[in-house]
Amino acid sequence: MAKQSSFPNSLRASCSVLASSLLGLIFTISQPSVTHAIEPKEYTLSNDMKVILVEVPKAPVATVQVWYKVGSRNEVMGRAGLSHMLEHMMFKGTAKYPKGTFSRLVRKNGGMDNAFTSQDFTAYFENLAADRVTLALELEADRMQGLILDANEFKTEREVVKEERRLRNEDDPQGALVEALFAQAFMSHPYHWPVIGWFSDLDAMNLDDLQRHYDTYYSPNNATLVVVGDIKVDTLLPVIARLFEPIPKGPSPQTLTVAEGPQRGERRFLLKREAQVPFVMMGYRVPNYTSDDSYALNVLESILSHGKSARLYQSLVYDQKTALAVGADYGLMQADPGLFYFYAVVKPGEKVEAVEDAVVKEIHRLQAEPPSDVELQRAKNQIEAAHIFEQDSNFRQAMLLGEAETIGAGWRKVSQFVERTRAVTAQDVQRVAAQYLTPDTRTTGTLIPLPPQTQSALPPPSH
């Protein structure tokens, strides 16, 4: 099952520089209006489940996605990782489709299924031929109300999750630093704890916790169904109503009221782990999509971090040669204000302090003077190109709609993204850099490498 990676997003995927440049030229000349070929259609069932359907007839395939408004932000101290654990258990079967049946049926019909958990949501999906969409809908409707939580299955799966934590956090020094950064930057808000949870919380978790979480959050009125592909809305909507409307509306989950207080000074920490090279991260508290400044912050991230022409790469990797990798990451589509963070893999033999100073210098440079018109336009082109590439995929288009709807922005926010990005000025970029990337809102973490532990000599054999 797919899970949220703790590794910086910028290191996981990037657009082709050549493709972005070519598309950028086209966008600069024509500036077309970006809209869906067919606009999404929204419906609300009698049990308040939101349904979003998009007809994309270019290929006989479709994606079915069910998004639940529950993630690690909806958990409480002592039970971190509950949403992610429940995601695993959702594949353990129902009375109608016992353990192993769900994924086997999807594969037998030529499709694939998976799921992912984040700070703000949990989502499940099936990608398959368009004439098999009803199967996916039947399976998802069944486990929305009929999940069987078995004690033995839970004990087994808990060990699977603990091993996943070891691989992604305990044995990955950079993943451990990301986890520590959020724990230091957020003291009271649940963004403090990792999506996968702490070992102590996983050990303390029990079947009653899972059942309560399932009963509270896995209800139609807390879910959004998104189907994108070669479908006919008029034909599919009655099928969706037949399968999902019999599921009773559940209690309205309590609205999260915990807000992170203002940060009144820089926080610093060191993390000593076995590692090859030092790694430094700096996170700044910034607003989410609810602020108009989020679009300028997104452009700021592109100027600093996207591609080898970006300022950070040019300065630290190409010119100074003090870093092996460097970048920044900002996600405006979050339910609550998050972090704008920078990261740098320090080159062997170089000083961590010098690399950190070089990153801060690039921030100060943008605060002192706005980016050039060419630099600003290149950043906008890269963002727009990436957005259009995403729209070309049924899966990614459904992801954009589902995420925006689930975090509270509303799916219509997706269609406004390009227009709002184009409206950002060089002065906007300079202003948000000066307003938000300040020392008092910064949390800095440094990974100090330790040499590998040598195994002690084996005792002599006994006779």
N, C-alpha and C positions, 0 to 999 in steps of 0.2 A: 504494500500500500504506500502510495506517495505521501510524503510528509514534508512539512515546512523545513527547509534547510536553514541551519544557523549560520551558514557561510554567507558572506556579503553577496547580495544579488548581482552586483556588477562583475563579480568574478565567475558567475555561473553562465551568463549568456550576454552576447553583444551582437549588434547588427553588423553586417558586412560594411566596412568603410567605403568600398567602391560603390555598393548598391545605394548606400545612403547619399553619397556624393552625387550620383547620377540622378536619383530621385529629387535630391535637394535642388539641382539645377532646374528640373521640371517645375517643382513647386514654386521656385522663385519667379519663374517666368509667367506661369499661368495662374497660380494661387486658386485652384478649383475649390468648390464647396464640397466638403466630405460628408456624405450621408449614406445611410444604408440603402442598398438596392431596393429592399422592401423593409419598411419600418417595422420594428417589433410591435406585436399586438399584446396588450395586457388585459388580463381577466382576473377576477377574484371569485373563487368558489364560495358556496354557501357557508363553508366552515372557515372562511377567511384565508384560505391558502392562495397566495399570489401565483399566477401563471403568466409566463412571458414566452411567446412563440414567435419565431422568425422563419419565414419561408425563404430558403436558399436553394433553388432548383438546379444549380450548376452541376451537381454530381449526386448520385443516388445513395447518399450517406447522411447521417444525422448524429447529433450528440444530445443525450438526455442528462440533465444535471439537476440535482436536488440540493439546495443550499439551506442550511439551518443557521439561525442567528444565535450561535453559541460557539465560543472559542475559549482560549485560556483567560480572557478578560472576564469571563462569567464564573470563574472558579473562586474559591476562598482559600485563605491561608491554611496549609496543612493538607490540601487536596489538589495541589498543582498537578496538571497532567491528566485530569479526569476526562476532559473533552477528547483528548487524543486517545486515551485508553478506550473510551466508548466507541470511537471510530474503528478501532481494531475489532471490538466485539460485535459490531454491526455486520460482520462477515461470518458470524458463527451460527447463523441459521434461525429459522422460524419453524412452526409446526408444519406449514405448507411446503417450505423449502428448507430441508434440514442442512446441517453443516456441509459445506463444500458444493452444494447444489447451485447456489447463486452464480458464482464465477464460472462454474462448469457449463451452465446453460448459456451464459453470454458467449463464452468461447466456442461452444458447439454451434452457435448461430453466427460465427464469424466476427464477433465483436471483442472488445476489451473493456474492462471496468477497473476502477480504482477510486481512491478517496484522498483527501488531504485536510489537515487541521491547521488553523492559524491562530493568531491572537484574537481575531474577530469573528471567525466563522468555521464551520465544518461543512464540507461539500462532498458529494458522491456523484460519480458520472459513469456513463456507458457510451462508448463510441461504436456505432454499428451501422449496418445497412438500413436504409430508410424504411424498408418494409418489415423491419424487426423492432421498430420503436415501441410497439405495444408490449412486447415482452419486457423491455426495460421498465416501462411504466408499471406493469404488473408486479415486477420484483420490488421496485422501490415503494410502491403503495403497501405491499405486504410487510416489509420490514419497518415501515414508519409506525406501525401499530402492533406488530406481532413478534418482535424480537424476543428470543429466549436467552436469558442470561444464566448460564450454567456455571456453578462454582468451580468445577474442574477445568473447564475451558478458560475461565478467568485466571486461575492460578498459572496455567500454561502460558497464556498470552501475556500476562504480566512479566514473565521472564523474558519473553520476546522483546517487549518494550524496553526493559532494563538493558538488554544487550544492545538495542538500538541506541539507547542513551550513551552507553560505553563507547560505541563506535563514533557517534556524531559529536559528543561533548567531552567525555572523559579522555578518550584517546586522540582527539583532534585538538591540538593546542589553540588553533585559531578559533575553532568553534567554542572552546571554553572561554576565550577572551570576549567573544560576542555576548555570550550568556552573562558573563560578569559585568560587562558594560551596561546592559539593560538593568541588571540588578542594582547597580550603583546609581544609574540615572533616574530610576523610578523607585521611590521609597514607599509610597502608599498605594499607588495605582497598580492593578494586577499585571500591567506590562512588566512588572518587576520579575515575575517568575517565568521560566521557559515553557514553551508549548508542550514539550515532552515531559515536564515535571522533574522534581528532584527525586533521588533514590528514596529518601525518607518518606516522601508523600506517596510514592508508588507502593512502598511496603505497607503503609498504613491504610491504603485504599481497600474497600471491601465491596461486596456485591450490592449491599444496600445503597452505597454511594452511587454506584453505576445506575441502579434502578431508579433512584430519585432523580438523577441527572437526565436520564432517558424520559421519564414521565414529565419532567418540567419543560424540557426544551424540544423534544422530538414530537411535535404536534403540527398539524397542518397550518395553524394560524401563526406558527413561528418559522415557516418554511417558504421557500420560493422555488417553483419548478421552472426550469428554463429548457426549451427544446429548440435547437437551431439546425436547419438542414432541409433536405428535400421532402418537406411535409406539406400538407394542406390543412390550414387552420380549421376550416369548417368541418373537415372530417375528423381531425384529431381531438378537438375540444370536447365533443361528446364522450369520447373514450376516456379522456382525462377525468371528466366529471363522474363518469360511472365508476372509475377505480378509486378516486380520492375523496369524493364527497361523502361516502359512507363513514369515513374516518372522523370520529367526533372531535370537535374543537377542544383544545386543552386549555389549561389555565394560562393567563397572560404572564409570562416570566417577569420577574421584578426588574425594573430599569436600573442599570448600574448608576450609582450616585457618587462613587469614589472619584475624586478629582485630585490630581497631583498638584501640590502647592508650588509656589514659585521657588526656583532655585536661586540662592543668594550667594553663590560663590563656586569657583571651580572645584570639582571633586577629582581626586587622582588615586590610582591604585596600581599595584604591581602584581603580576601573576607569574609565578615561577613554575615552569613545566619542562619536561623533556621536549626539546624541539631543535630544529636545525638552525633557524635564524630568528632574530627578534621580530616582533610584530607590534605595531602601535595603532590604536584606534582613538578617535575623538568624536564624541557624540554631542550634538547641540539640541536642546529642546525647541521644537518648532510646531506650528499649527498644522492641522490636517485640511481636508477638502473644504471645510466650513469657512475657511478664510480665503479671501481673494488673493492673498499673498502666496497661497500654495502653488499657483501656476508660475509665478516668478521664481519661487524656490526650485521648482522642477527644471526651469530653464537654467538656473544657476548650477544645478547639479550637472546638466549636460555640458555647460561651458567648462566646468572644472574636470569632468571625469569621462565623458563619452568619446572613446576612440583615441588613437595615438596622436591626434592633433590637439587633444584637450590640454588644458594648462598644466594639470598635475603631472601627466605623463611626460609632457615636453620638458618640464622643469626637473623633476626628480629622477626619471628614468633615462631620458635622452640626453639632457644637458649635464646635470650634476652627477648622474650615474651613482646615486646613493641608495636607490630603491630598486628591488626586482619587480615589484608591482605596486600600484597605487591607484586609489579611486575614491569615489564618494557614492552614497546611496540615500535616496529620499523617496518615500512612498506617500503621496498625498491621499491615496484611497485607504485611509484607516479610520476606524470608528472614533478614535480619540487622538488628540495630539501626540505625536511620536518623536522620533529622533531623525535628525539629518546627521549622518555619521561619515567620517573619513577613515580610511585604513591605508596602511603602507607596510609592505614586507621589506624589511631593512636588508640591504645587501651585506654579505659577510665582510667584516672588517670595518664597516661604517658605524658611526655613532648614532644611537637612537635619537638623542637630543637634536642632532643636526637634521635628521629627517623630519622630526616633528616641527622644528622651526621652519623648515622649508615649506611644509604644508600650510602653516599659519601665515607665512609670508604671502603665499598665493591668495589666501583669504583677505589679508590686509590690502593687497593690490586691487582686488575687486571692490573693497570698501572705499578705497581712495579715489578710484576713477571707474566709470562705467565701461563695459565691454564695447569693442568697436562694432559698427553696424554689420560688418562681414562676419565677425565672430558670433554676434547675436543671431543673425539669420541662419548661419550654419547649425547652431544649436536647435533652433526651431525646426529646421528641416529634418534633423536627425530624429527629433521627437515625433514629428508628423509622419515620417517614413515608417518608424517603428509601429506607430498606431495603426497605420493603413495596412501594414503587413499582418498585424494581429487580426484586423477585420476580415482578412482573406481566409481565415481558418474558422470553420464552424465551432470548433472547440474553444479557440481563444475569444471569439466573439461572444459566445455564451458565458465564458469566464468573466469578461468585462462587464456584461450585463448583470450576472449573478452577484459579483462582488459589489458593484455599485449599489444594487438594490439591498443587499444584506447588511452593509455597514450603515445604511441610513441615508445615503446620498440620493438614491433613486436612480433607476437605470437610464433615465433621460440625461443624466449627467455625462454619460459617455458621448453623446452626440454633441455636447458643448465643448468637449475637451480641446479640439483643434482650434476652434474660434477663440477660446479663452487664452490658449497658448500664443496664438498670433498677436493678440492684443498686448502682450507683455513688452514693455519698453526697456531700453538699456538702463534708464534711470530707476525703473522698478527693480531690476536685478541688483543694482548698486545699493538701493535702499534696503532690500530684505537682507542682503549680506551684512550691512551695518547694524540692522535692527536685531537679527536673530543669532548671528555667528559671533557671539561675544564671550569673553572669558568667564563671566559669571554664570552663563548657562551651559558651560562646557563640562563634560565628564571625560577624562583621559585615562586610558588603560594601556599598559605596556606589558607585553609578554617577554619575560626574561628567560632565555633558553638555559636549560640545565643539561649536562652531559648524560648520555644513556647510563642507566644503572647496570653495573656488571654483575653477572650471576656469581654467587659465591661458589667456591670450589665444592664439589661433591665430597661427602665423607668417604673415607676408605672403606672398601667392602669388609664386612664382618666374616670371620671364619668360624 
